[in-house]
């Protein structure tokens, strides 16, 4: 998960949508994912009203 910091308004909708509680707000009130807990279901991406959350394939 990648959060576009300039778009995230800290509303918390993504936190409420996460069934494994893998998203928290950082000290700047921006969405932050716990990579070990995240199931990559993308529900947070679907519900974000600002479109601030996206998933990208990481090569490596």
C-alpha positions in Angstrom: 0.0 0.0 0.0 1.2 3.5 -0.8 -0.4 6.6 0.6 -0.3 9.8 -1.3 0.5 12.0 1.7 -0.8 15.2 0.0 -4.2 13.6 -0.7 -4.7 11.8 2.6 -6.9 13.9 4.9 -6.8 11.6 7.9 -10.5 10.8 7.8 -9.9 7.2 9.0 -12.3 5.5 6.6 -9.5 3.1 5.6 -8.9 2.1 9.2 -12.6 1.3 9.7 -12.6 -0.8 6.5 -9.6 -2.9 7.4 -10.7 -6.3 8.7 -7.3 -7.1 10.2 -6.6 -3.6 11.7 -3.4 -3.2 9.6 -3.8 0.5 9.1 -3.0 3.2 11.7 -2.6 6.9 11.6 1.0 8.2 11.9 1.9 11.3 13.9 0.9 13.5 11.0 -2.6 11.8 10.8 -1.8 10.0 7.5 -2.7 6.4 6.8 0.2 3.9 7.5 0.0 0.2 6.8 1.5 -2.6 9.0 3.0 -4.8 6.2 3.0 -7.9 8.3 -0.7 -7.7 9.1 -2.0 -6.5 5.7 -3.8 -9.1 3.6 -3.6 -6.9 0.5 -7.4 -7.1 0.0 -7.4 -3.5 -1.2 -10.6 -2.6 0.6 -8.9 0.5 2.0 -8.1 1.6 -1.6 -11.7 1.1 -2.6 -13.2 3.1 0.3 -10.7 6.0 0.4 -12.8 9.1 -0.5 -9.7 11.0 -1.6 -8.1 8.2 -3.7 -5.0 8.6 -1.6 -4.3 4.9 -1.2 -2.9 2.7 -4.0 -1.1 -0.6 -4.4 2.0 -0.9 -6.5 3.9 -4.0 -7.6 7.4 -3.8 -6.1 10.1 -5.4 -8.2 12.8 -7.2 -6.4 
